[in-house]
Amino acid sequence: MGKTTRVAWIAAVLAAGLAGCGQDTAQDVASASDDGDAPAAAPAADAAFVRELEAWREQREESLLAPDGWTGLVGLHWIELKAHYVGSDSGLRLAKGPPRIGLLQQQDGRLYFTPERGVDLTLDGEPFTARAELHGDRSETPSVIGFDGGKGEISVIERGNRRALRVRHAEAEARTGFAGLDYWPADQGWRVQGRFVAHPPGKTIEIANIIGMLEPMPNPGAVEFERDGRTHRLEAVDDGTGGLFLILADRTNGQGSYGAGRYLDAPAADEAGNVVLDFNRAYNPPCAFTAHATCPLPPQENRLDLAITAGEKAYAKPAI
């Protein structure tokens, strides 16, 4: 992709992402195609399928509301200067917590934090009273600063060549005011078998994120599947555990599902190259729930000419 085309593409996906982030409710899909064809009636789902899907949905909601879940985010603060005071009334202004909790410093490419005297903090679960180096989320031992009696946490994320403080709090409004998830009805017709098409080892794909960065991600192959007599293809990202992570857009985006696309996890292909894609488990990216995430957006290759009327619908934020 040339530079001009790539810039235009990033602008397009960012526009879609920002439109989705500002969307509180969405209209369900009224038709499956522009020519007015009505969607086919969903086949009856068997009891075991429904039970497994319900268990997955419960786990999905629990993960969003967990102490380290996405609804707990209250801040994303990019580190720009050599030194920043951090706190609810300091240079890097936290949404919650003490007025000042410490001094953050960049030195020789490394990051250090000096706790404010008299403020009760922890570092990786232990009392934090003296200057220490902080490690980011790409480290084998990422650092976590606890504050506000354990209700708040600060960690460091690295995106491209930039670093930021990610802040969570148990009393985040997105968590305490969580409105619940909504789904299309369970439909076994959207549990389809795909074919894995492997790429050469080491191949990557450039993925734009909601904050305007492009990052290469490992791209082991693509998954092809049939729907309504047509073949569709999704480029897969290695999820780091041996499975596949699919970042996709479809014709329900902004018309029932989240405007910036959805995610789908799939197991690795079997020896014959078969992969099961259960679109009933398509789910919203973190930026559907918070403005403090750095969500990867669907690459151009994964924008499907298909209305996937299955999985998680757009999140309807509670009225304030």
Phi and psi restraints in degrees (value plus and minus 20) as a CYANA .aco file:
   2 GLY   PHI     -89.9   -49.9
   2 GLY   PSI     147.7   187.7
   3 LYS   PHI     -83.0   -43.0
   3 LYS   PSI     -64.7   -24.7
   4 THR   PHI     -83.6   -43.6
   4 THR   PSI     -65.3   -25.3
   5 THR   PHI     -82.9   -42.9
   5 THR   PSI     -60.4   -20.4
   6 ARG   PHI     -84.5   -44.5
   6 ARG   PSI     -62.1   -22.1
   7 VAL   PHI     -82.8   -42.8
   7 VAL   PSI     -62.3   -22.3
   8 ALA   PHI     -83.2   -43.2
   8 ALA   PSI     -59.4   -19.4
   9 TRP   PHI     -85.3   -45.3
   9 TRP   PSI     -64.3   -24.3
  10 ILE   PHI     -79.9   -39.9
  10 ILE   PSI     -62.7   -22.7
  11 ALA   PHI     -80.0   -40.0
  11 ALA   PSI     -59.6   -19.6
  12 ALA   PHI     -86.9   -46.9
  12 ALA   PSI     -66.8   -26.8
  13 VAL   PHI     -90.0   -50.0
  13 VAL   PSI     -52.5   -12.5
  14 LEU   PHI     -87.1   -47.1
  14 LEU   PSI     -59.1   -19.1
  15 ALA   PHI     -81.5   -41.5
  15 ALA   PSI     -62.5   -22.5
  16 ALA   PHI     -84.0   -44.0
  16 ALA   PSI     -62.2   -22.2
  17 GLY   PHI     -84.6   -44.6
  17 GLY   PSI     -65.2   -25.2
  18 LEU   PHI     -87.5   -47.5
  18 LEU   PSI     -55.3   -15.3
  19 ALA   PHI     -83.3   -43.3
  19 ALA   PSI     -60.5   -20.5
  20 GLY   PHI     -86.7   -46.7
  20 GLY   PSI     -58.7   -18.7
  21 CYS   PHI     -85.0   -45.0
  21 CYS   PSI     -47.9    -7.9
  22 GLY   PHI    -111.5   -71.5
  22 GLY   PSI     -16.9    23.1
  23 GLN   PHI    -115.2   -75.2
  23 GLN   PSI     100.4   140.4
  24 ASP   PHI    -110.5   -70.5
  24 ASP   PSI     -55.1   -15.1
  25 THR   PHI    -155.2  -115.2
  25 THR   PSI     144.7   184.7
  26 ALA   PHI    -164.7  -124.7
  26 ALA   PSI     128.9   168.9
  27 GLN   PHI    -101.0   -61.0
  27 GLN   PSI     112.5   152.5
  28 ASP   PHI     -84.2   -44.2
  28 ASP   PSI     135.0   175.0
  29 VAL   PHI     -86.4   -46.4
  29 VAL   PSI     107.5   147.5
  30 ALA   PHI    -112.6   -72.6
  30 ALA   PSI     -43.6    -3.6
  31 SER   PHI    -166.8  -126.8
  31 SER   PSI     139.0   179.0
  32 ALA   PHI    -112.4   -72.4
  32 ALA   PSI     -30.6     9.4
  33 SER   PHI    -175.7  -135.7
  33 SER   PSI     143.2   183.2
  34 ASP   PHI     -86.5   -46.5
  34 ASP   PSI     -41.0    -1.0
  35 ASP   PHI    -105.9   -65.9
  35 ASP   PSI     -12.9    27.1
  36 GLY   PHI      66.9   106.9
  36 GLY   PSI     -15.3    24.7
  37 ASP   PHI     -83.2   -43.2
  37 ASP   PSI     111.9   151.9
  38 ALA   PHI     -96.6   -56.6
  38 ALA   PSI     125.0   165.0
  39 PRO   PHI     -85.0   -45.0
  39 PRO   PSI     126.8   166.8
  40 ALA   PHI     -86.6   -46.6
  40 ALA   PSI     128.6   168.6
  41 ALA   PHI     -83.1   -43.1
  41 ALA   PSI     118.9   158.9
  42 ALA   PHI     -92.6   -52.6
  42 ALA   PSI     113.3   153.3
  43 PRO   PHI     -88.8   -48.8
  43 PRO   PSI     133.0   173.0
  44 ALA   PHI     -83.8   -43.8
  44 ALA   PSI     117.7   157.7
  45 ALA   PHI    -114.8   -74.8
  45 ALA   PSI     117.4   157.4
  46 ASP   PHI     -94.9   -54.9
  46 ASP   PSI     143.2   183.2
  47 ALA   PHI     -83.2   -43.2
  47 ALA   PSI     -60.3   -20.3
  48 ALA   PHI     -85.0   -45.0
  48 ALA   PSI     -61.2   -21.2
  49 PHE   PHI     -80.7   -40.7
  49 PHE   PSI     -65.1   -25.1
  50 VAL   PHI     -85.0   -45.0
  50 VAL   PSI     -62.1   -22.1
  51 ARG   PHI     -81.3   -41.3
  51 ARG   PSI     -65.5   -25.5
  52 GLU   PHI     -83.8   -43.8
  52 GLU   PSI     -59.7   -19.7
  53 LEU   PHI     -87.7   -47.7
  53 LEU   PSI     -60.4   -20.4
  54 GLU   PHI     -83.7   -43.7
  54 GLU   PSI     -59.0   -19.0
  55 ALA   PHI     -84.7   -44.7
  55 ALA   PSI     -59.5   -19.5
  56 TRP   PHI     -84.2   -44.2
  56 TRP   PSI     -61.5   -21.5
  57 ARG   PHI     -84.2   -44.2
  57 ARG   PSI     -60.3   -20.3
  58 GLU   PHI     -83.7   -43.7
  58 GLU   PSI     -61.9   -21.9
  59 GLN   PHI     -85.0   -45.0
  59 GLN   PSI     -57.6   -17.6
  60 ARG   PHI     -80.4   -40.4
  60 ARG   PSI     -67.2   -27.2
  61 GLU   PHI     -87.2   -47.2
  61 GLU   PSI     -60.1   -20.1
  62 GLU   PHI     -80.4   -40.4
  62 GLU   PSI     -59.8   -19.8
  63 SER   PHI     -87.3   -47.3
  63 SER   PSI     -55.4   -15.4
  64 LEU   PHI     -86.9   -46.9
  64 LEU   PSI     -53.3   -13.3
  65 LEU   PHI    -116.4   -76.4
  65 LEU   PSI     -21.9    18.1
  66 ALA   PHI     -85.0   -45.0
  66 ALA   PSI     140.4   180.4
  67 PRO   PHI     -72.6   -32.6
  67 PRO   PSI     -52.9   -12.9
  68 ASP   PHI    -122.3   -82.3
  68 ASP   PSI      -2.5    37.5
  69 GLY   PHI     -98.2   -58.2
  69 GLY   PSI     146.9   186.9
  70 TRP   PHI     -88.9   -48.9
  70 TRP   PSI     -46.0    -6.0
  71 THR   PHI     -92.4   -52.4
  71 THR   PSI     -32.1     7.9
  72 GLY   PHI    -105.0   -65.0
  72 GLY   PSI     -23.3    16.7
  73 LEU   PHI     -90.5   -50.5
  73 LEU   PSI     115.7   155.7
  74 VAL   PHI    -146.6  -106.6
  74 VAL   PSI     -21.1    18.9
  75 GLY   PHI    -191.5  -151.5
  75 GLY   PSI     130.0   170.0
  76 LEU   PHI    -160.1  -120.1
  76 LEU   PSI      88.6   128.6
  77 HIS   PHI    -137.6   -97.6
  77 HIS   PSI      92.6   132.6
  78 TRP   PHI     -95.6   -55.6
  78 TRP   PSI     116.7   156.7
  79 ILE   PHI    -111.4   -71.4
  79 ILE   PSI      87.8   127.8
  80 GLU   PHI    -129.3   -89.3
  80 GLU   PSI     -53.1   -13.1
  81 LEU   PHI    -119.3   -79.3
  81 LEU   PSI     149.8   189.8
  82 LYS   PHI     -88.4   -48.4
  82 LYS   PSI     -48.2    -8.2
  83 ALA   PHI    -165.7  -125.7
  83 ALA   PSI     118.8   158.8
  84 HIS   PHI    -156.4  -116.4
  84 HIS   PSI     112.7   152.7
  85 TYR   PHI    -100.3   -60.3
  85 TYR   PSI     123.4   163.4
  86 VAL   PHI    -141.6  -101.6
  86 VAL   PSI     113.2   153.2
  87 GLY   PHI     143.9   183.9
  87 GLY   PSI     157.0   197.0
  88 SER   PHI     -95.2   -55.2
  88 SER   PSI     -29.7    10.3
  89 ASP   PHI    -157.1  -117.1
  89 ASP   PSI      27.0    67.0
  90 SER   PHI    -156.0  -116.0
  90 SER   PSI    -195.0  -155.0
  91 GLY   PHI     -77.6   -37.6
  91 GLY   PSI     -75.0   -35.0
  92 LEU   PHI    -108.6   -68.6
  92 LEU   PSI      78.3   118.3
  93 ARG   PHI    -105.7   -65.7
  93 ARG   PSI      93.0   133.0
  94 LEU   PHI    -100.3   -60.3
  94 LEU   PSI     129.6   169.6
  95 ALA   PHI     -91.6   -51.6
  95 ALA   PSI     -46.7    -6.7
  96 LYS   PHI    -162.7  -122.7
  96 LYS   PSI     138.6   178.6
  97 GLY   PHI      92.4   132.4
  97 GLY   PSI    -196.8  -156.8
  98 PRO   PHI     -82.9   -42.9
  98 PRO   PSI     135.7   175.7
  99 PRO   PHI     -75.9   -35.9
  99 PRO   PSI     -59.8   -19.8
 100 ARG   PHI    -162.5  -122.5
 100 ARG   PSI     108.3   148.3
 101 ILE   PHI    -133.2   -93.2
 101 ILE   PSI     -33.9     6.1
 102 GLY   PHI     144.1   184.1
 102 GLY   PSI    -196.5  -156.5
 103 LEU   PHI    -135.0   -95.0
 103 LEU   PSI     105.6   145.6
 104 LEU   PHI    -121.4   -81.4
 104 LEU   PSI     111.4   151.4
 105 GLN   PHI    -153.9  -113.9
 105 GLN   PSI     120.0   160.0
 106 GLN   PHI    -122.3   -82.3
 106 GLN   PSI     110.9   150.9
 107 GLN   PHI    -169.5  -129.5
 107 GLN   PSI      98.1   138.1
 108 ASP   PHI      33.0    73.0
 108 ASP   PSI      21.7    61.7
 109 GLY   PHI      58.6    98.6
 109 GLY   PSI     -18.0    22.0
 110 ARG   PHI    -133.2   -93.2
 110 ARG   PSI     144.5   184.5
 111 LEU   PHI    -142.8  -102.8
 111 LEU   PSI     111.0   151.0
 112 TYR   PHI    -148.3  -108.3
 112 TYR   PSI     131.4   171.4
 113 PHE   PHI    -153.6  -113.6
 113 PHE   PSI     110.1   150.1
 114 THR   PHI    -131.7   -91.7
 114 THR   PSI      95.0   135.0
 115 PRO   PHI     -84.6   -44.6
 115 PRO   PSI     126.0   166.0
 116 GLU   PHI     -90.6   -50.6
 116 GLU   PSI     114.9   154.9
 117 ARG   PHI     -82.8   -42.8
 117 ARG   PSI     114.1   154.1
 118 GLY   PHI      67.6   107.6
 118 GLY   PSI     -22.3    17.7
 119 VAL   PHI    -119.8   -79.8
 119 VAL   PSI     112.0   152.0
 120 ASP   PHI    -101.0   -61.0
 120 ASP   PSI      87.5   127.5
 121 LEU   PHI    -148.7  -108.7
 121 LEU   PSI     140.1   180.1
 122 THR   PHI    -148.1  -108.1
 122 THR   PSI     134.4   174.4
 123 LEU   PHI    -146.8  -106.8
 123 LEU   PSI      94.2   134.2
 124 ASP   PHI      34.0    74.0
 124 ASP   PSI      19.5    59.5
 125 GLY   PHI      67.3   107.3
 125 GLY   PSI     -25.1    14.9
 126 GLU   PHI    -130.6   -90.6
 126 GLU   PSI     133.4   173.4
 127 PRO   PHI     -72.8   -32.8
 127 PRO   PSI     116.3   156.3
 128 PHE   PHI    -138.3   -98.3
 128 PHE   PSI      86.3   126.3
 129 THR   PHI    -148.5  -108.5
 129 THR   PSI     -29.7    10.3
 130 ALA   PHI    -155.0  -115.0
 130 ALA   PSI     139.6   179.6
 131 ARG   PHI     -74.6   -34.6
 131 ARG   PSI     115.8   155.8
 132 ALA   PHI    -168.6  -128.6
 132 ALA   PSI     135.4   175.4
 133 GLU   PHI     -99.9   -59.9
 133 GLU   PSI     121.0   161.0
 134 LEU   PHI    -123.8   -83.8
 134 LEU   PSI     121.2   161.2
 135 HIS   PHI    -134.1   -94.1
 135 HIS   PSI     119.7   159.7
 136 GLY   PHI    -102.6   -62.6
 136 GLY   PSI    -198.7  -158.7
 137 ASP   PHI     -91.8   -51.8
 137 ASP   PSI     -29.5    10.5
 138 ARG   PHI    -111.7   -71.7
 138 ARG   PSI     -22.8    17.2
 139 SER   PHI    -101.5   -61.5
 139 SER   PSI     137.6   177.6
 140 GLU   PHI     -90.4   -50.4
 140 GLU   PSI     -41.0    -1.0
 141 THR   PHI    -151.0  -111.0
 141 THR   PSI      52.3    92.3
 142 PRO   PHI     -83.1   -43.1
 142 PRO   PSI     121.8   161.8
 143 SER   PHI    -105.9   -65.9
 143 SER   PSI     126.7   166.7
 144 VAL   PHI    -154.1  -114.1
 144 VAL   PSI     101.4   141.4
 145 ILE   PHI    -116.7   -76.7
 145 ILE   PSI     105.7   145.7
 146 GLY   PHI    -118.7   -78.7
 146 GLY   PSI     120.9   160.9
 147 PHE   PHI    -167.3  -127.3
 147 PHE   PSI     153.7   193.7
 148 ASP   PHI      36.3    76.3
 148 ASP   PSI      29.2    69.2
 149 GLY   PHI      45.4    85.4
 149 GLY   PSI       7.1    47.1
 150 GLY   PHI      68.2   108.2
 150 GLY   PSI     -24.7    15.3
 151 LYS   PHI     -98.0   -58.0
 151 LYS   PSI     -43.7    -3.7
 152 GLY   PHI    -133.2   -93.2
 152 GLY   PSI     129.8   169.8
 153 GLU   PHI    -158.4  -118.4
 153 GLU   PSI     121.8   161.8
 154 ILE   PHI    -143.2  -103.2
 154 ILE   PSI     110.9   150.9
 155 SER   PHI    -153.3  -113.3
 155 SER   PSI     149.3   189.3
 156 VAL   PHI    -130.8   -90.8
 156 VAL   PSI     110.3   150.3
 157 ILE   PHI    -134.6   -94.6
 157 ILE   PSI     130.8   170.8
 158 GLU   PHI    -141.3  -101.3
 158 GLU   PSI     104.2   144.2
 159 ARG   PHI    -150.1  -110.1
 159 ARG   PSI      94.0   134.0
 160 GLY   PHI      42.3    82.3
 160 GLY   PSI    -147.9  -107.9
 161 ASN   PHI    -123.0   -83.0
 161 ASN   PSI       0.5    40.5
 162 ARG   PHI    -134.6   -94.6
 162 ARG   PSI     134.3   174.3
 163 ARG   PHI    -148.3  -108.3
 163 ARG   PSI     131.4   171.4
 164 ALA   PHI    -166.4  -126.4
 164 ALA   PSI     137.2   177.2
 165 LEU   PHI    -111.3   -71.3
 165 LEU   PSI     105.0   145.0
 166 ARG   PHI    -120.9   -80.9
 166 ARG   PSI     108.7   148.7
 167 VAL   PHI    -139.5   -99.5
 167 VAL   PSI     110.4   150.4
 168 ARG   PHI    -138.7   -98.7
 168 ARG   PSI     134.8   174.8
 169 HIS   PHI    -171.6  -131.6
 169 HIS   PSI     118.9   158.9
 170 ALA   PHI     -82.5   -42.5
 170 ALA   PSI     -44.1    -4.1
 171 GLU   PHI    -121.9   -81.9
 171 GLU   PSI       4.7    44.7
 172 ALA   PHI     -79.5   -39.5
 172 ALA   PSI     117.1   157.1
 173 GLU   PHI     -80.9   -40.9
 173 GLU   PSI     -55.8   -15.8
 174 ALA   PHI     -84.9   -44.9
 174 ALA   PSI     -45.3    -5.3
 175 ARG   PHI    -106.9   -66.9
 175 ARG   PSI     -69.0   -29.0
 176 THR   PHI     -90.5   -50.5
 176 THR   PSI     -45.6    -5.6
 177 GLY   PHI    -126.7   -86.7
 177 GLY   PSI       2.0    42.0
 178 PHE   PHI     -76.6   -36.6
 178 PHE   PSI     111.2   151.2
 179 ALA   PHI    -116.2   -76.2
 179 ALA   PSI     -22.9    17.1
 180 GLY   PHI      70.7   110.7
 180 GLY   PSI     143.9   183.9
 181 LEU   PHI    -124.2   -84.2
 181 LEU   PSI     131.5   171.5
 182 ASP   PHI    -145.7  -105.7
 182 ASP   PSI     123.2   163.2
 183 TYR   PHI    -154.7  -114.7
 183 TYR   PSI     135.7   175.7
 184 TRP   PHI     -88.3   -48.3
 184 TRP   PSI     135.1   175.1
 185 PRO   PHI     -79.2   -39.2
 185 PRO   PSI     128.8   168.8
 186 ALA   PHI     -76.2   -36.2
 186 ALA   PSI     112.7   152.7
 187 ASP   PHI    -165.9  -125.9
 187 ASP   PSI      87.3   127.3
 188 GLN   PHI     -86.0   -46.0
 188 GLN   PSI     -37.3     2.7
 189 GLY   PHI     -85.5   -45.5
 189 GLY   PSI     -39.8     0.2
 190 TRP   PHI    -115.5   -75.5
 190 TRP   PSI      -9.7    30.3
 191 ARG   PHI    -121.5   -81.5
 191 ARG   PSI      79.0   119.0
 192 VAL   PHI    -135.6   -95.6
 192 VAL   PSI     133.8   173.8
 193 GLN   PHI    -114.2   -74.2
 193 GLN   PSI     108.0   148.0
 194 GLY   PHI    -130.5   -90.5
 194 GLY   PSI     151.4   191.4
 195 ARG   PHI    -137.3   -97.3
 195 ARG   PSI     106.4   146.4
 196 PHE   PHI    -104.8   -64.8
 196 PHE   PSI     107.2   147.2
 197 VAL   PHI    -131.9   -91.9
 197 VAL   PSI      87.0   127.0
 198 ALA   PHI     -93.7   -53.7
 198 ALA   PSI     124.5   164.5
 199 HIS   PHI    -118.3   -78.3
 199 HIS   PSI     145.1   185.1
 200 PRO   PHI     -79.4   -39.4
 200 PRO   PSI     125.2   165.2
 201 PRO   PHI     -74.7   -34.7
 201 PRO   PSI     120.0   160.0
 202 GLY   PHI      68.2   108.2
 202 GLY   PSI     -22.1    17.9
 203 LYS   PHI     -87.3   -47.3
 203 LYS   PSI     122.8   162.8
 204 THR   PHI    -145.2  -105.2
 204 THR   PSI     144.6   184.6
 205 ILE   PHI    -150.9  -110.9
 205 ILE   PSI     117.5   157.5
 206 GLU   PHI    -101.2   -61.2
 206 GLU   PSI     105.8   145.8
 207 ILE   PHI    -138.1   -98.1
 207 ILE   PSI     104.6   144.6
 208 ALA   PHI    -101.1   -61.1
 208 ALA   PSI     127.3   167.3
 209 ASN   PHI    -137.4   -97.4
 209 ASN   PSI     154.6   194.6
 210 ILE   PHI     -88.0   -48.0
 210 ILE   PSI     -36.2     3.8
 211 ILE   PHI    -118.5   -78.5
 211 ILE   PSI      -9.9    30.1
 212 GLY   PHI      71.8   111.8
 212 GLY   PSI      -9.5    30.5
 213 MET   PHI    -117.8   -77.8
 213 MET   PSI     133.3   173.3
 214 LEU   PHI    -130.4   -90.4
 214 LEU   PSI     109.5   149.5
 215 GLU   PHI    -151.4  -111.4
 215 GLU   PSI     115.3   155.3
 216 PRO   PHI     -94.7   -54.7
 216 PRO   PSI     114.5   154.5
 217 MET   PHI    -144.0  -104.0
 217 MET   PSI     126.2   166.2
 218 PRO   PHI     -80.7   -40.7
 218 PRO   PSI     109.5   149.5
 219 ASN   PHI    -145.9  -105.9
 219 ASN   PSI      61.9   101.9
 220 PRO   PHI     -88.3   -48.3
 220 PRO   PSI     -41.1    -1.1
 221 GLY   PHI     152.9   192.9
 221 GLY   PSI    -193.3  -153.3
 222 ALA   PHI    -142.7  -102.7
 222 ALA   PSI     138.6   178.6
 223 VAL   PHI    -136.7   -96.7
 223 VAL   PSI     104.6   144.6
 224 GLU   PHI    -125.3   -85.3
 224 GLU   PSI     121.1   161.1
 225 PHE   PHI    -166.3  -126.3
 225 PHE   PSI     139.7   179.7
 226 GLU   PHI    -123.4   -83.4
 226 GLU   PSI     119.7   159.7
 227 ARG   PHI    -172.7  -132.7
 227 ARG   PSI     105.6   145.6
 228 ASP   PHI      33.9    73.9
 228 ASP   PSI      20.2    60.2
 229 GLY   PHI      58.3    98.3
 229 GLY   PSI     -12.0    28.0
 230 ARG   PHI    -143.1  -103.1
 230 ARG   PSI     132.4   172.4
 231 THR   PHI    -117.4   -77.4
 231 THR   PSI     109.9   149.9
 232 HIS   PHI    -138.3   -98.3
 232 HIS   PSI     134.0   174.0
 233 ARG   PHI    -156.7  -116.7
 233 ARG   PSI     115.8   155.8
 234 LEU   PHI    -148.0  -108.0
 234 LEU   PSI     106.0   146.0
 235 GLU   PHI     -94.1   -54.1
 235 GLU   PSI     114.8   154.8
 236 ALA   PHI    -125.7   -85.7
 236 ALA   PSI     128.5   168.5
 237 VAL   PHI    -130.1   -90.1
 237 VAL   PSI     121.4   161.4
 238 ASP   PHI     -87.6   -47.6
 238 ASP   PSI     103.8   143.8
 239 ASP   PHI    -103.5   -63.5
 239 ASP   PSI     -19.0    21.0
 240 GLY   PHI      68.7   108.7
 240 GLY   PSI     -27.2    12.8
 241 THR   PHI    -141.2  -101.2
 241 THR   PSI     -12.4    27.6
 242 GLY   PHI      82.0   122.0
 242 GLY   PSI     -31.0     9.0
 243 GLY   PHI    -116.4   -76.4
 243 GLY   PSI    -192.5  -152.5
 244 LEU   PHI    -136.0   -96.0
 244 LEU   PSI     120.7   160.7
 245 PHE   PHI    -138.6   -98.6
 245 PHE   PSI     102.4   142.4
 246 LEU   PHI    -133.4   -93.4
 246 LEU   PSI     104.9   144.9
 247 ILE   PHI    -128.8   -88.8
 247 ILE   PSI      90.0   130.0
 248 LEU   PHI    -152.1  -112.1
 248 LEU   PSI     134.5   174.5
 249 ALA   PHI    -144.7  -104.7
 249 ALA   PSI     128.6   168.6
 250 ASP   PHI    -168.1  -128.1
 250 ASP   PSI    -199.7  -159.7
 251 ARG   PHI     -95.7   -55.7
 251 ARG   PSI     -21.6    18.4
 252 THR   PHI    -107.7   -67.7
 252 THR   PSI     -30.5     9.5
 253 ASN   PHI     -79.4   -39.4
 253 ASN   PSI     104.1   144.1
 254 GLY   PHI      56.5    96.5
 254 GLY   PSI     -22.2    17.8
 255 GLN   PHI    -147.9  -107.9
 255 GLN   PSI      22.2    62.2
 256 GLY   PHI     111.4   151.4
 256 GLY   PSI     -61.4   -21.4
 257 SER   PHI    -125.5   -85.5
 257 SER   PSI     152.3   192.3
 258 TYR   PHI     -79.9   -39.9
 258 TYR   PSI     117.5   157.5
 259 GLY   PHI     -84.2   -44.2
 259 GLY   PSI     -46.4    -6.4
 260 ALA   PHI    -115.7   -75.7
 260 ALA   PSI      -9.1    30.9
 261 GLY   PHI      84.0   124.0
 261 GLY   PSI    -199.1  -159.1
 262 ARG   PHI    -158.9  -118.9
 262 ARG   PSI     151.8   191.8
 263 TYR   PHI    -136.6   -96.6
 263 TYR   PSI     136.9   176.9
 264 LEU   PHI    -167.5  -127.5
 264 LEU   PSI     110.7   150.7
 265 ASP   PHI    -117.4   -77.4
 265 ASP   PSI     121.0   161.0
 266 ALA   PHI    -159.7  -119.7
 266 ALA   PSI     131.0   171.0
 267 PRO   PHI     -91.9   -51.9
 267 PRO   PSI     144.8   184.8
 268 ALA   PHI     -84.7   -44.7
 268 ALA   PSI     135.4   175.4
 269 ALA   PHI     -85.8   -45.8
 269 ALA   PSI     129.9   169.9
 270 ASP   PHI     -99.4   -59.4
 270 ASP   PSI    -196.1  -156.1
 271 GLU   PHI     -82.8   -42.8
 271 GLU   PSI     -45.1    -5.1
 272 ALA   PHI    -108.7   -68.7
 272 ALA   PSI     -20.7    19.3
 273 GLY   PHI      66.4   106.4
 273 GLY   PSI      -7.0    33.0
 274 ASN   PHI    -104.9   -64.9
 274 ASN   PSI     118.9   158.9
 275 VAL   PHI    -155.4  -115.4
 275 VAL   PSI     110.5   150.5
 276 VAL   PHI    -111.5   -71.5
 276 VAL   PSI     105.5   145.5
 277 LEU   PHI    -130.2   -90.2
 277 LEU   PSI      92.5   132.5
 278 ASP   PHI    -124.4   -84.4
 278 ASP   PSI      75.8   115.8
 279 PHE   PHI     -90.5   -50.5
 279 PHE   PSI     -30.2     9.8
 280 ASN   PHI     -82.2   -42.2
 280 ASN   PSI     -38.8     1.2
 281 ARG   PHI    -126.0   -86.0
 281 ARG   PSI      -4.4    35.6
 282 ALA   PHI     -84.8   -44.8
 282 ALA   PSI     118.1   158.1
 283 TYR   PHI    -158.4  -118.4
 283 TYR   PSI     140.9   180.9
 284 ASN   PHI     -94.4   -54.4
 284 ASN   PSI     126.3   166.3
 285 PRO   PHI     -91.6   -51.6
 285 PRO   PSI     143.5   183.5
 286 PRO   PHI     -75.8   -35.8
 286 PRO   PSI     -52.7   -12.7
 287 CYS   PHI     -90.3   -50.3
 287 CYS   PSI     -23.8    16.2
 288 ALA   PHI     -91.6   -51.6
 288 ALA   PSI     -40.0     0.0
 289 PHE   PHI    -134.1   -94.1
 289 PHE   PSI     -39.9     0.1
 290 THR   PHI    -168.2  -128.2
 290 THR   PSI     130.1   170.1
 291 ALA   PHI    -108.1   -68.1
 291 ALA   PSI     -16.8    23.2
 292 HIS   PHI    -128.4   -88.4
 292 HIS   PSI       3.3    43.3
 293 ALA   PHI    -128.4   -88.4
 293 ALA   PSI     147.1   187.1
 294 THR   PHI    -142.5  -102.5
 294 THR   PSI      33.1    73.1
 295 CYS   PHI     -78.7   -38.7
 295 CYS   PSI     111.3   151.3
 296 PRO   PHI     -89.0   -49.0
 296 PRO   PSI     123.4   163.4
 297 LEU   PHI    -128.6   -88.6
 297 LEU   PSI     138.2   178.2
 298 PRO   PHI     -80.5   -40.5
 298 PRO   PSI     111.6   151.6
 299 PRO   PHI     -90.3   -50.3
 299 PRO   PSI     142.2   182.2
 300 GLN   PHI     -76.2   -36.2
 300 GLN   PSI     -55.3   -15.3
 301 GLU   PHI     -84.4   -44.4
 301 GLU   PSI     -41.3    -1.3
 302 ASN   PHI    -125.8   -85.8
 302 ASN   PSI       1.5    41.5
 303 ARG   PHI    -114.8   -74.8
 303 ARG   PSI      83.0   123.0
 304 LEU   PHI    -107.3   -67.3
 304 LEU   PSI     118.9   158.9
 305 ASP   PHI    -107.0   -67.0
 305 ASP   PSI      47.4    87.4
 306 LEU   PHI    -181.3  -141.3
 306 LEU   PSI     115.6   155.6
 307 ALA   PHI    -114.1   -74.1
 307 ALA   PSI      87.4   127.4
 308 ILE   PHI    -110.6   -70.6
 308 ILE   PSI      71.6   111.6
 309 THR   PHI    -107.0   -67.0
 309 THR   PSI      40.8    80.8
 310 ALA   PHI    -173.6  -133.6
 310 ALA   PSI     137.4   177.4
 311 GLY   PHI      67.9   107.9
 311 GLY   PSI    -179.5  -139.5
 312 GLU   PHI     -97.5   -57.5
 312 GLU   PSI     112.1   152.1
 313 LYS   PHI    -105.6   -65.6
 313 LYS   PSI     154.2   194.2
 314 ALA   PHI     -78.9   -38.9
 314 ALA   PSI     120.7   160.7
 315 TYR   PHI     -97.4   -57.4
 315 TYR   PSI     108.3   148.3
 316 ALA   PHI    -116.2   -76.2
 316 ALA   PSI      82.7   122.7
 317 LYS   PHI     -86.6   -46.6
 317 LYS   PSI     123.3   163.3
 318 PRO   PHI     -85.6   -45.6
 318 PRO   PSI     125.5   165.5
 319 ALA   PHI     -87.5   -47.5
 319 ALA   PSI     118.3   158.3
